[in-house]
Structure formats: structure tokens, C-alpha cells
Amino acid sequence: MVKGRALVVVLALILATLATAGVFLYARGVEEDAKVGGTMVSVVVSEVDIPPRTDLNLLIRDDLFRTIQVNEAAYVDGAITSVDQLADKNNAVAILAGEQIPAARISGNVQGGALSIPEGMEALTVSLDAPRGVAGLINTGDKVTIYSTFKDVARKDGTTETVTVVLVPTVELLAVHRPLSSTAFGGDDTQAQGEQLPGSLFATLALSPEDAQRFVFSMENGSTWFGLLPPDASGEPMKPITVAQVVK
């Protein structure tokens, strides 16, 4: 019986020794892999997700960037390596926390605030259901044509007609936000008064003061649709169209 217990103790000691040796060899192997793996490179990452068109000075002020080391083989070409490179800049597209930040995602000096509103323009946000917003496929940086339809437009002969116009041929989208509906979390479809319906979105536009005035009037008194333009394309002004032109 004593011999049996002694044998168990010896086996336990042997297993413990092997386990310790295994940990040592693993740690040494990791260290050797790091040495063999190549040069380490410093890159800057964000500690938070950054929405498009964010003034990066605000994140620098709050110390939300940090520098980490990555293997040269994992380095993203053109990635930011110093926080100084982000000063007075904003990001053209979203940046995820912890990911390397390619310089291509960073635009020039911050002008027009966090939304980078072009000079002479103003930002205006509108709520649209998905069909009027190109099935919700519009995104920040896209350009759209705004169409508006008005009913009971007075004619010279005293009658009225319905008219559709190209309100603004080319408009840049500064931001697009899609709120979550209650059904996304297993709730019902009941919506409180004033709450966004499922599939709706908020679009923030860059408009001249004159176009902003016309756009607000159209939203309050007519029916508005967005037409998504191809990249680098511009919309064309067109004559108003009535039922007579459609039927003809």
C-alpha cells in the first residue's frame, strides 16, 4: 500500500515537472517567434469607433489615440504612425476601434466643423422613409438629385395641376443615420407618435441658403424623393413636368 502511494507521488512529481518544462518551452518559443518574425512597427489606433467626418482634434484632446507595435508583415500600407499626422484632420469614412488607420481615410484640414460643411453651404437634416431615400442605400459622401412634387399648383387659366420639379440637381450628403426600430430587438411594430418608422433614415445635406429655403418649403408642402447619382457625376436641371407631359 505504501509503495503504491509512493508511486503516485513520484508520477505526480514527474507530471508537474513536465508541465513546468512545457510552459517554459512555450514561452521561449513565443519569444523566439517574435524575434524571428521581423521588424516591429509603431502604428496609431483609436480606442473608440469614429463616425465619418469627425474632427479628430476632439479625440486627440481626449487622448483617445494610442500607439501600438505590430509586426512589419501585418502593417497596413500607409497607416498612420504618429498622432501628429491626425492633427487638424477629419476622417472621410468610419474608423473602428483598434484598427490601423490608413492615411487615405484621412482628409485635409478641418473646415466647416465636424461635418466639413463646404464654404457657403449650410447643413440641413431631413427624415425620409427608405423608398424616398433610394431604399436606404445612400451613404455619407454620396451625391443625390432632389425631386419634389407639388399638388394644386395654380395655372394662368385659374385651374390647378400637379407639378414635379428638379429642386436641386446635385447635393452632397454630409451624414446618413439609420435609427434602430423596436422590431430589431424582438419588440412589436407599434410606434410612438413622432418616432421613426422601421426603414426610415436621417440624411444631412449640404445646401446653399437659397436651396435650403426651397428644400424646407418642399418638405413642408410637397412630396420629396432622392435620386442617387453615380460617383463623380452631377445632376442636370430640368423643366418642371406636369400630367400633360407624362400623358403626352
N, C-alpha and C positions, 0 to 999 in steps of 0.2 A: 504493500500500500504506500509506504514511504517512498519507494523507488518510483512508483507511478506519479506521485506528486512532484518529485524532483524532476522527472522527465517533462512534466507540464511546464514547470518553471523555466527549465532550460529552453524549451521550444518558444515560450513567450519572450524570453530574452533575445533569442535569435530573430524572431519576427520584428521585435522592436528595433533591433539593430539594422535590419534590412530596410525597415520603413524610414528610419533616420537617414540612412545612406541614400535611399531613393529621393527623399526631399532635397538633400544636398546636391545630388547629381542633377535634379530637375532645375534647381535654382541656378546652378553653374551653367547648365545648358542654355537657359534663357539669357543669361548674361553674355555667353559666347555668341548666341544668335544675334543679339543686339549689336555686338562688336562687328560681326561678320556681315550684318545686314546692310551696311553702308553708312553714309553721312546722314546726320540728323539735321533737319532744317526747322527754323523757327517760323511759325505762322500765327496769324491773329484769328481768333474765333470769337463769336458773340456768346454771351451767357444766356441770351433770350432770343426768341424768334423776332425777326424785324420785318414789319409790313413794308410793302413797296413805298417808295418816296418818303422815307423817314429822314429827318435831319439827324445825321449821325453825330453831330456835335452834342446832341442831347444825351446820347448813350455814352459818349466819351466823358461827358461831365459826370454822369452817374457811375463811371468806372465799370461798365458792362462789357468791356472787351478784355480778353486776356491772351497771353502768348503761350503757345504750347509747342512741343517738339514732335515732329513727325519724320518718319524715315523718308529719305530723298525719293525712294521709289513710289511713295504714296503722295508726294507733293503735287498739288494741282497747279498746272502751268499758269503763271501769272497771279497766283494767290497773294493776298496782302500779307506782308511780313512785318509791318510796323503800324502801330496805331496812328502815327503821324500822317500816314497815307490816307486816312479816313477823315481828317480834319476838314471842315467846310465842304463836305460832300454829302450826297444822299444816295440811296440805293435804287436802281431802276426796277429791280424785281425783289421778291421776298428773299430773305436770308434766314436759314434755320439755325437754331442754337447749336453750337459745337461744330458746324461745318466750316471748311475752308472758304474764304471769300475771294473769288476771282475778281481781279481789277475791272473786268468787263462789266460786272454788275454795278459798278460804282460810277455815278455821273458827276459832272463838274461842280463848281461852286454852288452852294445852296442859294437859290434866288426864289423869291415868291413863297417863302415859308416851307412848312413840311410837305405841302402838296406840289411845290415847284410850279406855282401858278405863273404862266407866261406874262411878260410885261404887257400892260394894257388890258389884261383879262381879269375876270373875277370867277371864283368858284361857286357853283350852284349845284345843289344836290336834289335829285328827284327820285321818287319811288315809282317803280314800274313793275307790272306783272311780267312773267317770263316771256310770253309771246311778243309783247311790245319791246322787250329788251333782247331780241334775237335768241329766244329760247334760253336766256340766261348765259349765253356763250360769250358775251362781251367781257373784256378784261381791262385792267389798268393799262394805259398806253395805246389802246385801240382808238381808231377814229371812226366816227359814225356820221351819217346824214340824219337830220331830224325832219320828219314829216308831220304835218298837223292838218287835221280835218275840222272844218267849222260848218255848222248847220245854220240854216235860216239867214244866209248872207243876203242882204238887200241888193236887188238889181235896179237899174235905172227905170225900168218899166213898172216898178212897185212890187214885183214878185220877189220871192226868195229862192235861194238854191243852196246846195251843199258844195263846198269847195275844199279841195286838198292842195296844200302848198308845200314846197320845199322851204321849211322855215329857216334852217341853217344848213348849208351844203356840207361843211366839214367841221366837226367838233372833236376835240381830243378828250378822252376820258382820263381824268386825274386819279380816280379811285373807283372801285366797284366792291360793294359789300353785299353778301348774301346772308341774311339772318336765318337762324335755325328755326324751324316750325316745331310745334309741340309734338307732332307725329314722329319726329326724328327720335324721340325718346319714349315712344310707345303710348303717347297720350292720344286724345281724340282730336278731331278736326275743328272743334269749336274754337272760334277766335273771339277775343275780347274786342270791344269797339275800338277802332283805331289801330289795332295790332295788324302786323303784316300777314297776308295770306301766304300759304305754302307756295313756293316757287317764285316769290317776289324778290326784288333786289333794289338796292340803292345805288344810283350812279351819280358820281360827282363830275361835273363838266367844266371845261374852261371856255367861258363865253365873254365876248365883248359886252360892255354895259348895255348897248342897244339890243344885242341879241338876247341877253339875259332878260331884259324887259319884255321882249316879244315872246320868249320862251315861257315865262311865268304867266303871261296872258293866255298863251295857248294851253298850258296845263290847267288853268282855271276855267277856261271857256270852250275848249275843244277836245280833240282826241289826238294823242301823240304817239308816234312809232319811231323806233330807231332802225336804221339800215346800216349794217356793218360794212365798212369799206375794206378792200384788200390792203395789205401793207404798202405803205408809201403812196397810196392813191389818194385822190381828192375828189370830193363830191362836186356835182355840177348844179348850178342854179337852173331852175326850170319854171316855165309859166304855170300859173295855177290851173288845175284841171277840175272840170265840173261833170255832172252826169251827162251832159250833152256830148262832151268829148269822149267819155267812156263808151257810151252807146254808139256814137258815130264810128 
